[in-house]
Amino acid sequence: MKTLADAWDWLADSAHWAGDGGIGQRLAQHLVLTVVCLIISCLVALPVALVLGHLGRGGALAVNISNVGRAVPTFAVLVLLLLTPLGKWGEGPTVVALVLFAVPPLLTNAYVGMRGVDRGVVQAARGMGMTGPQLLWRVEVPLALPLIMSGVRLAAVQLVATATIAALAGGGGLGRIITAGFNLASTPQVVAGAVLVAVFALLVEGLFEIAERFAPGWARRARNGKG
């Protein structure tokens, strides 16, 4: 309990929030890193998942290949990337490692969502003369949206938690607070850093939940299973 009280005192100290290396700066760095990696991951995974889910071919192989990334620790990937020429590009190794980590849930959920669309609805849309692109964007994607968004939310929360490894490569983010605490043998600072990461992850989870609640009408209808 004393450790938690000391961690709270550390967080309550305004001197730790402002200035270079303060919580405010580290939080901003963590947010930027998370958003950049999530955008890149979506641009990589979602087009592949949507197209393969629409075609119904090659998706299982793509999902299995992407899931190999889950078996390899992100930290190990980061260390290996630091040994390559990419290691000279600042946050480059961290971004690549985090993107590889975020792709599997995005790809898997989007593909499963696409393949889970009622085939009767798809056949009816074809019978109405819809082209492939029209079928994809007007029928399949709206109906698969709940699982697609679930994958995005999962990837975002995982990125928030895992982005702390950026500190191990000399990058910014909330992980720097934790590593600095270890260097100073300050358990309250380490705990405070961990609490900040956990709260940030919960906030991201909550924001996605709010976004789903206020989604456009067509998205809500898709989520409720009403075509």
N, C-alpha and C positions, 0 to 999 in steps of 0.2 A: 504493500500500500504506500509505503514511503516513496518508492520509486515513481509510482504514478503521481503522487503529490508533487514530487520534484519535477517531473516531466510537465505537469500543468503549470508550475511556476516558471519553467523555462519558456513555455508557449505564451504565458501571460506577460513576459518581459517585452515591452515595446521595442527595446533595442535590437531584439532578434528578428523583427519584422521589416525594418527599413534598411536602406543602404545597400551597398554592394555585397552580395552574398547573403542577404537577408531572406526571410521566408517569402516575402512578396516577389522578389526576383526569381527565386528558385521555383516558386509555384508557376510563374509565368513561363519559365523555361520548360517546365514539366508539361504544361498545357500545350505549348507550341509543338513540342516533340510528339506528344500523343496525337494531336490533330493531324500533323503532317504524315505520321506513319499510318494513321487510320485512313486518310484520303488515298495514299499510295496503295495501301492494301486493298481498298475497295476498287480502285481502278484496275488492279491486277486480277483480283479474284472474281468480282461480280460479273464482268462481261463473259468470262469463260464459263462460269456456272450457269448464267442465263441462256447462253447459246447452246451449251451441251444439254441443259435441261429441256430446252425447246426441241432439240433434235432427238433426244433420247438415246444418244450414242456417246460412248467414251467418258461419260460422267463418273462412273464407278472407278475407272482407272485414275482419272484426275484427282478424285477425292482421296484415293489411297496414297497416291504420290504426295499430295499436299500434307497428308496426315503423318508422313514420315518425319516431318518437321517437329511434330509433337514429341517424338521419341528422343530427339536430340535437345539437350538443355540449351536454352537461349544464351546462357553465359558461355558455354563451350563454343557456340557459333561465333559469338562476339570475339572471343580470344583468337580463334582461327582467322577471322577477318582482319584483326589487328596485325596479323603477321603477313598479310598480303599488301600489295600497293594501295589498296583501298584504305589501309590504316593511316595514310597520310592526309586523308580528306576529313579531318575534324570529326563531325558527328556521323560521317558516312557509314562506318561499320555498325554503329548503334542503330541507325535507321534501317539498314539492310537486315540486321538480326531481328529487329522488332517486326518488320514487315513479314518476314518468313514465319514468325510466330503467330501473326494475326491472320494470315491467309487461310489456314485450315478451317476455323469456324465459319468464316465468311463463305468460303467455297462450298463447304458441306451443307450448311443451312440453306443457302440459296438453291443449290442443286436439288436437295430433298424437297424444298418447297415447290420448285417447278415441277418435279415429277409427281408431287402429291396432288396437283390440280386434277379435279374430276375430269376423267377422260370423256365422259358424256358431254360435259360443257364444251370441251375442246372440239369434239366431233360436230356438235351443233353449230359452233362458230365457223367451222370449215364449211359446213353445209350452207351457211348463210353467205358464203363467198369471200370470207376474210382471207387476206394474203398472209404469208408467214409473219412478216413484221407486225401487221395489225393484230394477228392472233397473239403474238408475243407480248406486245405492249398494252393491248386493250383487255386481254383475258387472262393470260397466264401470270404476268407480273403482278397485276392487282390482287389476284387470288393467292399468289405465293408471298405477298408482301409481309404477312405476319412472321413467317419463318426467316425471310430475308432480314427484316429489322431485328429479329432476335439474334441473328448472327452478328449484325453490326454492333448491337449493344454488348454482346459477349466479348467481341474483339476489343471494343473500346475500354471496357472494364479491365480486361486482361492487360491491355497496353498500359493503362494507368499504373497498375501494380508492377508490371515488369520493366517499365521505363526507368526504374531506379537503377538499373544496371548501367545506365549511361555514365553514372559517377565513376564507375570502375574503369571507364575508358577516358576519363578526364573531361567528360561532358557535364552539362548542367542538370538541373532538375532537383526534386526533393531528395533524391538519393545522396546528393552532396551533403545534406544535413546529417544523414545517417553515417556516412563514411567519416565525416569530420568528427562526429561523436565517438566513433571507434578510435580515431587517431588521438583524440584528447582523453580517452578512457572515461568519457562522460556518458554513463548509462542513461541519465534523464534525457540527454539530447538524442540519443539513439531511439529511445522509446517515443519521444516527441516527434521525430521524423517518421517513425512507423505509423503513428497515429495520424499524422497529416496525410500520408499516402492512403491509409484506410478510409479516412473521411472524404478525400478527393474521389476515390473509387465509388463510394456510396452516393456522392453527389452526382457523378456521371450516370450511375444507374438510375437515380431518381429523375434526372433530366430526360433520359430516354423514355421513362415511364410516362412522364408528363407529355412528351412529344407524341407518344402513341395515343394518349387520351384526347389530345387536341388535333389528331390527324384529320386530313380532309375526309369528307363524307364517304367518298368512294373507298378510301383505305379502311375506314371503320367498318363499312359493309363487308369488305373482303375479310377483315379480321374476324367478323362474326359469322363468316361462312355464307354470306348472302351475295350471290353473283349479281 
